[in-house]
């Protein structure tokens, strides 16, 4: 007899495996594999804080946007919280809003930097499982928006620094915090007036359980604008953070704290960059200075547009996604399973496969193509240790919609992607996280934003298909 954990996980595994070779075409709606049900958790403009006004997309204001779910969507983490006396399962979901495309977010396409700065940032949501599904707790204690106006501090004892900008990735940590990687901060610093460049480009750490806590910008982990971060524990209890630089030729970095993991762990520690040769990995210590320059000088291995990094603490597996060309995912296992070990093994896990657009006669629909990841851009792990891979080609055209896949990492399933959900036209798969019961939260990022699309003429009006309403980024709940 299957135990309860296996039973809950089985539908996602079995339905996805059965439809591995399903042909796909770009559609205006989402597509999920048979056996899965989808429901909307939250959409752009939905209320987050208790005082949020009703969404009025044709008349946006910074005050309203700062209290509502943001324009873009990238899931960072789903954090289970302590069960209350009522026995209801609860969690905190962290979602980033990396970008705001003025042409899609504002009527007429004219940029509103003050409003855009409030539409971007991060959302924290209280969730509860009720009636067989997960719901946002309206007015939840930990519901929170972090924006360009959010007050932060630099280091645990440092001075003030305003603004959470361009968060492109991040993670929950084993010591109870959330890390935010401000990979697009430089673009926002040029777009918003009054931004102090000295306060951008660092990892930001916050306490998701305390809605009045002040986020901390961490100097010791570098200021190179990491696009994503993952966290774990060394064998001796120290904090370990991995970061990827998303620029062409960027590097994989690792920070190991001097002290045991905790609230002050990221104040001091040692930075290193990865060198990979013939399947072997070595961490090269970095001297002080510009991270990109010193990593190059010590001989670290450049990556082809690394976009995501994720760590499975149970199986001690680190994965990195690169979106250059058709894309690739590699797996790293540290020596003796110690996240702070100086050596390890690096192996390819998944190679992207490009599906090109086929010539068609005018008016003919584009033919379908076999589902396969191209340009992996987000990573996560399910409860069985399989990798959840979301794709995002950006503005590169292709025959396939962006999608969320489940990729096996062991045995005969290793490296074999199985489709879970395909995104609507113009959307990216904005990451996924798994609740304690196995439910998958999946982000649909900027639907309708295909090349040439505008506010007035989007590629789709998902999810409502209301002709008077723009398309809306959203978080889906995928369950049996």
C-alpha positions in Angstrom: 0.0 0.0 0.0 1.3 3.5 -0.9 1.9 5.8 2.1 0.0 9.1 2.2 3.0 11.1 0.9 3.4 8.9 -2.2 -0.4 8.9 -2.8 -0.5 12.7 -2.8 2.4 13.0 -5.1 1.4 10.3 -7.5 -1.1 12.2 -9.7 1.4 14.9 -10.7 4.0 12.2 -11.5 1.8 9.8 -13.4 -0.2 12.2 -15.6 2.9 14.1 -16.5 4.9 11.0 -17.5 2.0 9.7 -19.6 1.9 12.8 -21.7 5.6 13.4 -22.0 5.5 13.7 -25.8 2.3 15.7 -26.0 2.3 18.1 -29.0 1.7 21.7 -28.2 0.8 24.9 -30.0 0.6 28.5 -28.7 -2.9 29.3 -27.4 -4.6 32.2 -25.7 -5.3 30.0 -22.6 -3.3 27.8 -20.2 -3.1 24.1 -20.8 -2.7 21.6 -18.0 -2.3 17.8 -18.4 -5.3 15.6 -17.8 -5.5 14.5 -14.2 -4.6 18.0 -12.9 -6.9 20.7 -11.9 -6.0 24.4 -12.0 -7.4 27.3 -10.1 -6.4 31.0 -9.8 -4.8 32.0 -6.5 -4.2 35.7 -7.2 -3.8 38.0 -10.2 -2.2 41.4 -11.0 -4.2 44.1 -9.2 -5.8 41.8 -6.6 -5.8 43.0 -3.0 -2.8 42.1 -0.9 -2.9 44.4 2.1 -6.1 45.1 4.1 -6.4 48.7 2.8 -5.9 47.9 -0.9 -8.5 49.7 -3.1 -10.3 48.1 -6.0 -8.2 47.5 -9.1 -8.6 50.2 -11.8 -6.2 49.3 -14.6 -7.2 52.4 -16.7 -6.4 54.7 -13.8 -3.4 53.3 -12.0 -1.9 55.1 -8.9 1.3 54.4 -7.0 -0.7 54.2 -3.7 -3.1 51.5 -5.1 -0.3 49.5 -6.8 1.7 49.4 -3.5 -1.2 47.5 -1.9 -2.0 45.2 -4.8 -0.4 42.1 -6.4 2.2 43.3 -8.9 2.4 43.3 -12.7 4.9 40.5 -13.3 5.3 37.3 -11.4 8.2 35.0 -10.3 7.6 32.6 -7.4 10.4 32.5 -4.9 9.2 30.2 -2.1 6.3 28.5 -0.4 7.0 28.4 3.4 5.0 26.1 5.6 4.0 27.7 8.9 3.3 26.2 12.3 -0.1 24.5 12.4 -2.7 26.4 14.5 -5.2 24.8 16.9 -7.8 24.6 14.2 -5.7 22.1 12.2 -5.8 24.2 9.0 -2.7 23.9 6.9 -1.1 27.3 6.3 1.9 28.8 4.4 3.5 32.0 3.3 4.0 32.4 -0.4 6.8 34.8 -1.7 6.3 36.2 -5.2 8.6 38.6 -7.0 7.5 41.2 -9.6 10.7 41.7 -11.6 9.5 44.0 -14.4 6.8 46.3 -15.5 6.4 46.7 -19.3 5.0 50.2 -19.8 3.5 49.2 -23.2 1.5 46.5 -21.6 0.9 47.9 -18.1 -0.4 51.4 -18.9 -3.1 52.7 -21.2 -1.4 54.3 -24.2 1.9 52.8 -23.3 3.3 55.9 -21.7 5.5 55.0 -18.8 4.6 56.0 -15.2 7.8 55.4 -13.3 6.2 56.2 -9.9 3.4 53.7 -10.5 5.8 51.2 -12.1 8.0 51.3 -9.0 5.0 50.3 -6.9 3.9 47.6 -9.3 7.3 45.9 -9.1 9.0 44.4 -6.0 7.8 41.5 -3.9 4.5 40.2 -2.5 4.2 38.0 0.7 0.9 36.2 1.0 -0.8 34.3 3.9 -2.3 31.1 2.5 -4.6 28.5 4.0 -5.9 25.2 2.7 -9.7 25.2 3.0 -12.4 23.4 1.1 -9.8 21.2 -0.6 -7.7 24.0 -2.1 -5.3 26.7 -1.1 -6.6 30.3 -0.7 -5.2 33.7 0.1 -6.2 34.8 3.5 -7.9 38.2 3.0 -6.2 40.7 5.3 -3.7 38.1 6.5 -1.3 39.1 9.2 1.8 38.5 7.0 0.4 39.8 3.7 2.9 42.4 2.6 4.1 44.4 -0.4 7.7 45.4 -0.8 8.3 48.1 -3.4 10.7 50.9 -4.5 9.7 52.9 -1.4 10.3 50.1 1.1 12.8 51.1 3.8 15.7 48.7 4.2 19.1 48.8 6.0 22.5 47.9 4.7 23.9 45.1 6.9 22.5 44.1 10.3 23.8 47.3 11.9 24.0 49.6 8.9 22.2 52.7 7.9 19.0 53.1 5.9 18.6 52.4 2.2 15.3 52.8 0.4 14.0 50.4 -2.2 13.4 46.8 -3.2 14.2 46.8 -7.0 14.1 44.3 -9.8 13.9 41.1 -7.8 14.4 38.3 -10.4 14.8 35.4 -8.0 15.4 34.2 -4.5 14.6 31.5 -2.0 13.7 30.5 1.5 16.6 29.7 3.8 16.9 26.9 6.3 17.3 29.5 9.0 13.9 31.0 8.4 14.5 34.0 6.2 13.8 34.8 2.5 16.6 36.0 0.2 15.8 38.3 -2.7 18.1 38.6 -5.7 17.8 42.0 -7.3 19.0 40.9 -10.8 17.2 43.7 -12.6 18.0 46.5 -10.1 20.3 48.3 -12.6 17.4 48.8 -15.1 15.2 50.1 -12.4 17.9 52.5 -11.1 17.9 54.1 -14.5 14.1 54.3 -14.7 13.2 55.6 -11.3 14.4 59.0 -10.0 16.4 59.3 -6.8 17.7 55.8 -6.6 21.0 55.5 -4.9 23.2 53.1 -7.0 25.2 52.2 -3.8 22.0 50.5 -2.4 21.3 48.3 -5.4 22.6 44.9 -6.7 22.9 43.2 -3.3 21.0 40.2 -1.9 18.2 41.3 0.4 17.2 39.2 3.4 13.9 39.5 5.2 11.9 37.7 7.9 8.6 36.5 6.2 7.0 35.8 9.6 7.3 39.4 10.8 5.3 41.9 8.6 7.1 44.9 10.2 10.6 43.6 10.0 13.1 45.7 8.0 14.7 44.0 5.0 18.5 43.9 5.2 20.8 44.4 2.1 23.8 42.0 2.5 27.1 43.5 1.5 29.1 40.4 2.3 27.5 38.4 -0.5 28.6 40.8 -3.2 27.0 43.6 -5.3 27.0 42.0 -8.8 23.3 41.8 -9.3 22.7 38.1 -8.9 19.6 37.0 -10.8 18.8 34.0 -8.5 20.0 32.5 -5.2 19.6 29.3 -3.3 20.5 28.5 0.3 21.6 25.5 2.4 23.6 24.4 5.4 27.1 23.2 5.6 27.8 20.0 7.5 29.0 22.1 10.5 25.9 24.3 10.5 27.2 27.3 8.7 25.0 29.1 6.1 25.7 28.5 2.4 24.3 30.7 -0.4 24.7 30.0 -4.1 24.2 32.9 -6.6 24.2 33.1 -10.4 25.2 36.1 -12.5 22.7 36.2 -15.5 25.0 38.1 -17.9 26.5 36.3 -20.8 29.7 34.8 -19.5 28.6 35.3 -15.9 29.6 32.9 -13.1 28.2 30.7 -10.3 29.2 32.0 -6.9 29.1 30.6 -3.4 29.1 32.3 0.0 29.9 30.4 3.2 29.3 32.2 6.4 31.9 32.5 9.2 29.3 31.7 11.9 26.5 29.2 12.3 23.3 29.9 10.3 21.1 32.5 11.8 19.9 36.1 11.6 23.5 37.5 11.4 25.0 34.7 9.4 25.3 36.6 6.1 27.2 39.5 7.7 30.6 37.9 7.3 31.9 35.0 5.3 33.9 33.9 2.2 33.0 34.2 -1.4 34.1 31.7 -4.1 33.4 31.0 -7.8 33.0 27.7 -9.5 35.4 26.1 -11.9 34.2 23.1 -13.8 36.6 20.8 -15.8 35.7 17.4 -17.2 32.8 16.9 -14.7 34.8 17.9 -11.7 34.0 21.1 -9.8 36.3 23.2 -7.6 35.4 26.3 -5.6 38.0 29.1 -6.1 38.3 31.6 -3.3 37.7 35.2 -4.4 39.7 38.2 -3.2 37.8 41.5 -2.5 36.8 43.5 -5.6 34.3 43.4 -8.5 32.9 39.9 -8.5 32.8 39.5 -12.2 36.4 40.7 -12.7 37.9 38.7 -9.8 36.1 35.5 -10.8 37.5 35.9 -14.4 41.0 36.5 -13.0 41.1 33.4 -10.8 39.9 31.2 -13.7 36.2 30.5 -12.9 34.1 28.9 -15.5 31.7 31.3 -17.4 28.1 30.2 -18.0 25.9 30.9 -20.9 23.3 33.2 -19.3 22.6 31.4 -16.1 19.0 32.3 -15.0 18.2 30.1 -12.0 19.7 28.0 -9.2 17.9 25.7 -6.8 19.1 23.4 -4.0 17.4 20.2 -2.7 18.5 19.9 0.9 17.2 16.4 1.4 19.2 14.9 -1.5 22.0 17.5 -1.4 21.6 18.4 -5.1 22.3 21.8 -6.6 20.9 22.6 -10.1 21.7 25.6 -12.4 19.7 26.6 -15.5 21.2 28.4 -18.4 19.0 30.0 -21.1 21.6 30.7 -23.8 20.9 29.0 -27.1 18.4 26.2 -26.5 19.4 26.1 -22.8 20.8 23.6 -20.4 20.5 22.4 -16.8 23.4 21.0 -14.9 23.5 19.2 -11.6 26.2 19.6 -8.9 26.8 17.3 -6.0 29.3 18.4 -3.3 32.0 16.1 -2.0 30.7 14.0 1.0 27.4 15.8 0.6 28.8 18.9 2.4 27.6 22.1 0.9 30.8 23.8 2.0 33.1 21.3 0.5 35.8 22.7 -1.8 35.2 20.1 -4.6 32.3 18.3 -6.2 30.9 16.7 -9.3 29.1 18.6 -12.1 27.0 16.7 -14.7 24.5 17.7 -17.4 20.9 16.9 -16.4 18.8 18.4 -19.3 19.6 19.9 -22.7 17.1 22.3 -24.2 15.6 21.5 -27.5 14.7 24.3 -29.9 11.3 24.1 -31.7 11.4 26.4 -34.7 8.5 28.0 -36.4 7.5 26.2 -39.5 6.5 28.1 -42.7 2.7 28.3 -43.2 0.4 29.8 -45.7 -1.3 33.0 -44.8 -4.1 32.4 -42.3 -3.0 28.9 -41.4 -2.4 28.0 -37.8 1.1 27.2 -36.7 1.4 23.4 -36.5 2.0 21.9 -33.1 5.5 20.8 -31.8 6.5 18.1 -29.3 6.6 19.6 -25.8 10.2 20.0 -24.6 12.0 22.7 -22.6 13.7 25.5 -24.5 15.5 28.3 -22.5 15.0 27.0 -18.9 14.7 30.1 -16.7 13.3 29.0 -13.3 14.0 25.9 -11.1 12.4 24.2 -8.1 12.1 20.8 -6.6 9.0 18.8 -5.8 8.7 16.6 -2.7 10.1 13.5 -4.6 13.2 15.4 -5.6 12.2 15.9 -9.3 13.1 19.2 -10.8 10.4 21.7 -11.8 11.6 23.7 -14.8 9.9 26.8 -16.2 10.9 28.3 -19.5 11.2 31.8 -20.8 12.7 32.7 -24.2 12.1 36.4 -23.7 11.4 38.0 -27.1 12.9 35.1 -29.1 10.0 33.7 -31.2 9.4 29.9 -31.2 6.7 27.3 -32.0 6.1 26.2 -28.4 4.4 28.1 -25.6 6.4 28.7 -22.4 5.7 25.9 -20.0 6.3 24.2 -16.7 7.9 20.8 -16.8 8.8 18.1 -14.3 12.2 16.5 -14.9 13.4 13.3 -13.3 16.8 13.3 -11.8 17.4 9.6 -11.1 17.3 6.3 -12.9 15.6 5.9 -16.2 13.7 9.1 -15.8 16.8 11.2 -15.4 16.8 14.2 -17.7 13.4 13.3 -19.2 11.0 16.3 -19.1 7.3 15.8 -18.5 4.8 18.6 -19.3 2.7 19.9 -16.4 1.3 23.2 -17.7 1.7 25.4 -20.8 1.4 29.1 -20.5 -0.9 31.4 -22.6 0.4 33.4 -25.5 3.1 36.0 -24.6 3.5 34.6 -21.1 6.6 33.1 -19.4 6.6 30.3 -16.8 7.5 32.3 -13.7 8.6 29.6 -11.5 7.0 27.1 -9.2 7.0 26.1 -5.5 5.4 23.1 -3.7 3.3 23.2 -0.6 3.7 20.6 2.2 0.8 18.5 0.8 2.4 18.4 -2.7 0.3 21.1 -4.3 2.2 23.1 -6.9 2.0 26.9 -7.1 2.9 28.0 -10.6 3.3 31.6 -11.8 2.0 32.8 -15.2 4.2 35.9 -15.9 3.1 38.8 -18.1 0.6 37.0 -20.4 -0.1 38.7 -23.7 3.3 40.3 -23.9 4.3 38.8 -27.2 6.6 40.7 -29.6 4.7 43.8 -30.9 1.9 43.4 -28.3 0.5 46.5 -26.6 -2.0 47.4 -23.9 -4.7 47.9 -26.6 -3.7 44.8 -28.6 -2.3 42.0 -26.4 -1.6 38.5 -27.6 -4.3 37.3 -25.2 -6.5 38.7 -22.5 -6.0 35.8 -20.1 -7.3 35.0 -17.5 -10.7 36.8 -17.7 -10.8 37.3 -21.5 -12.7 40.5 -20.8 -12.3 42.8 -23.8 -12.1 45.8 -21.5 -9.5 44.3 -19.2 -5.7 43.8 -19.9 -4.1 40.4 -19.4 -2.9 39.7 -15.9 0.0 37.9 -14.4 -1.2 35.3 -11.9 -0.4 32.4 -9.6 -2.0 29.0 -10.4 -2.8 26.2 -8.0 -2.1 22.9 -9.7 -3.6 19.9 -7.9 -5.3 16.5 -8.5 
